[in-house]
Amino acid sequence: MRHKSIRLENISHKNEIRLFTLALAFGLIFIFTANHRALFIAGYSFPIILSILFLLIEVCFYPNIFKFNLSNISIIIMTLVLLIGTLLKQNFYDRGTFLSYILWFIFYFLISSIKLNSREIKLLINSFILGALICSFFIIVFRHDFLYTHRYSLQFMSNMDIDPNFLSCFLYTPCMFILNELIAIKKTDRYIKIIEIISFLFITFAILLTGSRATYLAVIF
């Protein structure tokens, strides 16, 4: 019967957590294993490649979910500026960094054209916070001195040590997520409040240990 027929592009994703979201959440949680000073650049591309693959599959099966918008145009311009700047800055360029820019362009171009549902957004925020807590643990407990500057960072196993400025920027965002939960959202469960306060202070202390002055100002203001 006609009214019972279902078209693929009209299938709702309202309550589903899709594979590309899971891949991105995985990348956020295990960011401490990155092998590049700028975290997500070059040495930590696998989660992004996996997310792109699942996004492309999603678009192929459900083409109507892809909506071109102004964000796509700004992403194209930003990526072109980064790529041209990388090529003109010096006589040689880091191929891994260059390829990372291209991967991030593809990822942002696709993800900005697909609407995430509330469960996916919540999963990504919680994964971001968990990843930040793990990184903060490594910073506070192991106190890896970055280039003998008395600015603490992390180095997982034999990987390259992470630049404290990039690391603190990564920690700042989930820190603000927690602060928003504490201030803007009213909860009746005081134990959840206590956990959020401890998490906020824990990440904030790790940010202080990185010695990033720009992030200090961002947290304060």
Secondary structure as GFF3:
##gff-version 3
##sequence-region A 1 221
A	DSSP	three_ten_helix	2	4	.	.	.	ID=ss1
A	DSSP	three_ten_helix	8	10	.	.	.	ID=ss2
A	DSSP	alpha_helix	19	29	.	.	.	ID=ss3
A	DSSP	three_ten_helix	31	33	.	.	.	ID=ss4
A	DSSP	alpha_helix	46	61	.	.	.	ID=ss5
A	DSSP	three_ten_helix	63	65	.	.	.	ID=ss6
A	DSSP	alpha_helix	70	89	.	.	.	ID=ss7
A	DSSP	alpha_helix	95	111	.	.	.	ID=ss8
A	DSSP	alpha_helix	118	142	.	.	.	ID=ss9
A	DSSP	beta_strand	144	145	.	.	.	ID=ss10
A	DSSP	three_ten_helix	146	148	.	.	.	ID=ss11
A	DSSP	beta_strand	152	153	.	.	.	ID=ss12
A	DSSP	alpha_helix	164	184	.	.	.	ID=ss13
A	DSSP	alpha_helix	190	210	.	.	.	ID=ss14
A	DSSP	alpha_helix	213	220	.	.	.	ID=ss15
###
